[in-house]
Amino acid sequence: MSEARWGGLDREALLGLLRQMIEIRLFEDEVMKLFQRNLVRASTHLCQGQEAVPVGACSALEPGDTMTCTYRGHGAVLAMGTPLDRSMAEILGKERGVCAGRGGSMHLADLTVGAMGSFAVVGSHLPFACGTGLAAQVMGTGSVSVCFFGDGTTNIGAFHEALNLASVWKLPVVFVCENNLYGEYSPIASTTPVTELWRRAASYAMPSARVDGNDVLAVRAAVASARARAAAEEGPTMIEAMTYRHMGHSRSDPAAYRPEGELERWMQHDPIATFAAALPDHDAISEDDVEAVRHAAAEAVAGALERALSWPEPEPRHRFDHVWAAPA
């Protein structure tokens, strides 16, 4: 098959994308079970079905780039390279979590890989992404900031303020809208007259595009192009990635508001299933290779869960650690 179909990626890179998507899916499945066992001390918002967006986007980034995301951010943080076990430990509130158990499901962060944090307040991280983009611009690092947000965020004031500022200052930011058709419990058409959200970027003279968010290679290509533009000091880009969450808004939401048959239709375009089915068309990839990746991903998540559960809880005497900044 032509290299163009595979985005110029070799066998190992393609299988790596598949493995990462499967790991995120299995990770979220385990988090759901932990929540049902009352081991997660807060709500949790899962991203099964949306894995191609963070994996495709983050695979297009370079060392030194940064990422911000929403409270549905487990997948994005993992896609940046945060370890499975320490991410799981954070959601469980363990001392060895990436934030020492202080952040939990909705506030995952790992600065060592550029994951600047998932944000619980809708839209609050878009100005933050402008800040990291401004820092890169002023310091001349050549780094780019990618910012994931949901479709509902496009009705928030911070969305418009951030896109306006990024465009005026030509900040190196790539805005990625994960349009899963619902803002919490409301279908997008019930909250905005502009359902082609990528068009909103035109108000800020910003280039934009809509891509199939269930196609990991399509997302990767779009973000790679936007990243190159940002790194060349040509300013920000907005990408709308069309996708669908398999679960409800949060673990307390049965998603009964979805029309009959909608979930089933989207399940036919599951990003993992479609990519796994396509890979054996590659000259160097077999069905056995795909199964080996599934097995390796399952083992990795199982091992991470076992380690995270075995790690200690934070000691009460350390409850004020990491709360106040050390004096300069």
Order of alpha helices (4+ residues) and beta strands (2+ residues): alpha-alpha-beta-alpha-alpha-beta-alpha-beta-alpha-beta-beta-beta-beta-alpha-beta-alpha-alpha-alpha
